[in-house]
Amino acid sequence: MRRKRNLLVGTLAAALGVATVAMIRSARRSQRVARALPPREVAATFTERTAFVQGVQMRWLEHGQGYPVVLVHGIPTSPELWRRVLPRLRGARALAWEMVGYGKSIPEGRGRDISVAKQADYLAAWIRQLGIDRAVLVGHDLGGGVMQIAAARYPGLCAGLLLTNAVGYDSWPIPEVKAIRAAGGLVKRLPNLAIKFIHSTLFRLGHDDPEMAREASAFHWRNYARHGAAAAFVRQVRSLDVRDTLAVQSALPHLNVPARVAWGVGDQFQKVHYGERFARDLGTSLRRIEGGKHFTPEDHPEVIAEALDDLILEVQTEAAYT
């Protein structure tokens, strides 16, 4: 086992060395391209809010009025992951919550438990402080794991559940993240350019729209650049524990709430057979996004918004008859 880990660390170190040289050569060119890309939606349409909840400063984006819908991102993103979905929703008070230790809240993660399981507790406390009794829960990537745990631990909060290319069962951490975690001591000493290369590679592999991959990478990188990229990234990956979702997998078939599952079938991080399993366990059909990859809220916001609008309508209809 130790030999395998040493080999993995050595391989990652060599790869990062080569990648860093390549990236330094191309960084200025890629940055010029990223700056030239116009935003697909105007961020000013959202209201950015913060509040202290149980001593932790929490941040979220809010848009619209209507039924409460809470959306949670994954790694290595932030609430802005949903920037193209929120304006498309109808009749929803959409609240895109930032996980503690991610995005602009990276400093809040220092010295705190930022595991997926603990994020579910932070989320529930925040929802209650806002005075929301029940909400539709929406999650992508790690955010999907957070929502599964929140729905299982706090069933009264969950009126409906939508998962898109979410972690779950034994699907994570992905091999790339495992390698970074194994080499955490080395990665923490890498310059920002090397971490940016890793970051941009995840977006390049996870997007089916190359232009959006460049835009998203530049967009989400800003928070890492401002808050100690290497240390922040290592802190995030070291907090990941598959036991968090394994602990609630048996509860999923018994949630008894309206659900939707939308999945980019070309996702090499979270394979489509996990989406099929979620659909079976949640008693719904799988909305397959042909040609889609991992970052569906950015590449295919219209599909996610349509599925979410449909779910909100079902939740409201059921509530009217109970």
N, C-alpha and C positions, 0 to 999 in steps of 0.2 A: 504493500500500500504506500509506504514512504517513498519507494523507488518511483512508483507511478506519479506521485504528487511532485517529486523533484523533477521528473521528466516534463510534467505539465507546466510547472513553473518556468523551467528552462526554455521550453518551447515558446511560452507566452512572452518571456523576456526577449528572446531573439526576434520574435515576430514584431513586438512593440518597437524594438530598436530599428528594424527596417522600416516599419510603418511611420515612425517618427521622422526619419530622414525624408521619406517620400512626402509626408505631410508638410514639413517645413518648406519644401520646394514649391508645393502647390497651394499653401495656405492663403497667400495674398490673392491668388487668382480666384479661389473658391469664395473668399470673403467678398470680393468685388461682385461675383455672380449673385451671392445671397443678398447683398445690399440692393442690387438692382431689381430684385423680385418684388412686385407690389403685393401688399397683403390682400388675401382673397376676401376677407371681411374686416370691417373697421372695429378695432378693439373698443373704441369709444362707445359702442352700443351696449357695453356691459358696465355694470356698477361694481367696482372693486370694494370689498368690505373686509374689515378685520374685527376681531373681538377676542377678549381673554376668556377662555373656558377652562375652569379648574387649573388656573395658573399658566396655561399654555396659550400663546397668541396664535389664533387660527385665522386663515385667510380664505376667502372664496369670491367667486364672480357670480353676479346675480343678473337675471334678465327675465323680463316678462311678468305677467300676472296670471294667476289661475291655480291649478292643482300643483302642490309641491312635488318637484322632481329633483332629486339629488344625484349628481354625477361625480364619479371619482376616476381619476387618471391612474396611470401606472408609472413605470420606470422606463426611460429617463425623461419623463414629461412633467406636466403641471396642469392646473385647471384650464389653461389656454388650449389644451388638446381638443376641447369641445367648442372652440371658437367658431367653427363652421356649422356646428349642429344647433347651438342655442338659438340663433336668429331664425331658424327654420321651424321651430316648435310652435304649436298653436295651443292657446289656452293653458299654458303652463307657467308656473313660477319656478324657473330653472335656477338651481344653485349648484355651481361647480365648485366642489370643496377641494382644498389643497391638503394633501397628506402632510402630517407633521414630519419635518425633516426633508421636504421636497420643495422644488420651485423657489419662490421667494421666502419660503419658510424653512429653508435649509438650516439656518442658525438655530431654530427651535428644536432640531433633532439632536444637537450636541448634548450628550449626557442623558438622553432619554431613550426609552424603549420605542423604536420605530418599526417594529415587526408588523406584518400584515394583521395578525391577531389583535395587537394593541391598537392599530389604526381603527379597527372596528369599534373599540371602546371610546376612543377620541371622537369618532364620528357620531356615535349615539349621544354622547354628552353634548356635543355641539347642536345636534338637531333638537334636543330637548330644551336647551337654553334659548333657541329661537322660538320656542313655543309651538313647534310643529308636532302634531300627534302622530300622523302617518304620512308617508311619502312613497312615491315610486323610486326605487333604488336602481341606479344604472352604473355599471362598472366595466372598464377596459383594463386588460393586463392585470397588474397587481390590484387595481381598483375593483376588478371583478371578484378577486379573492376577498377583499375587504367587505364587499356587499354580501357575499355568501355567508360570511361569518356574522355580519350584522343581522342578516335575516334570520339566522339560526339562533343567535343569542338573544335578540330583541325582536321577537316576531310581531309584537304590537306596532313596531315602527314601520314594518314593510307592507305596503299596500300592493306592490307589484315589483317585479324584478326583470331587468334587461341586462343580459351579458353579451359582450362582443369581444371576441378574441381574448378571453380572460384566462388567467391562471386558475387551476383547480385540480383536484385529485392529486396525481403524482406528476403533473405536467411540467413542473418547475422546480428549482431554478433551471433555466436553459443552460446548455453546455458552455456558451460564451460567458455567462455570468458566473458559473461555477469556476471557470478558469481564472477570472478576475478575482474572485473571492480567495482562491487558493494562493494567488500571488499578491494578496493584499498589501503585505509589507513593501513589496517592490513597487506596486502600482501607486501607493501613497507618495512615493518619491519621484514619480514621473512629472515632467513639466506639463503645463496646461495644454500645449500643442499635442502631446501624445494622448491625453485624455480626450481631447476634442476629436482626434482621429477615431478613437473607439466609439465615441458618442455618434459621430456622423456615419460611421459604418453601420451601426444599429439601425439608423434611419434609412440608409440606402438599401439595406437588406429587407427592411420592414415595410417599405412603401412600394406600391405599384406605379405611382406617378413620380417620375424622377424630379420634376420641378417642385412638387410638393415636398419631396424628401429634402431637397436643399433648403426650402423655405422653413420647414419644420425644424430641421437641425439647427439652423441659425437662430430661430425663435427660442427654442428650449435651451440652447446652450448658454444663453445670457445669464441665467440664474447660477449655473455651475461656475461660470467665469467670475462672477461677483463674490462667490462664497466658498472659495477654496475647492476647486473642481476635484482634485484627486482624493482629498480626505472625505469630501462629501459623498463621492461615488462609492468609495470603499465602505464607508459607514452604511450606506444604503444596501449594498449587496451583502454585507455581513449580517444584516438583520433578517435576511430571507430564510425561511424555514418551511419546508414542505409539510411538516406536521400540522401547520396552521390550517391548511385546507383539508388534509386527510381527516382531521378531527371532526369536520362538519359534513363530510361527503354523505354519510348515512342520513343526515337530516334533510338533504335537498329534496328527495321525493315526497317529503311530508310537510313542505312549507305551505302548500295549499293556498297559493296566491297566483294571480294571473302572471304569466311570464312570456318573454320573448328571447330568442337567441339568434343573433345575426353574426355571421362568420365569414371572414375573408378566406376562401378555400386554399389560396396559395401561401398561407402563413407558414413559414418554416420554424417559427418560434413556438407557437401554440397550434398544433396540428388540428385539422378539421375533425378528426375522429373524437377529439375532446368536445368540440361543439355539438356533435351528434349525441354524445353521452349526456351533456347538459340538457339538451332538448328532451331526451327520453326521461331523465330524472325529474325535470320540471314540468313534464306533461304538455309539451308544446312542440311545434314543428321548427325545424332549422331553416332560417333564412340564409341561404347560401349566396355569398357575394362572389360570383365567378370572376376570376382575375384579381380579386382583392387579396391583399396580404395582411400584415399585422395591424397597421395604424388606420383602421377603418374609419374612425371619426374624422380623420383629416382627408383621406382619399375619397371616402364615400359618405359624406355627411347626409346627403339626401336619403340614403337607404336607412341610416340609423335614425334620422328624424322621423321618417315615415313609420318605422317599426315602433318608435316611442310614442308617436301620436296615437297609433292604433292601440297600444297598451294603455295609455291614459284614458282613452275612451272606454275601454273594457272595464277598467278600474272604477271609473265614475258610474258606468251603467250598473255594475254590481252593487255599488254603494247605494244607488237610488232604490234598489229593490230589497235592501236589508234594513 
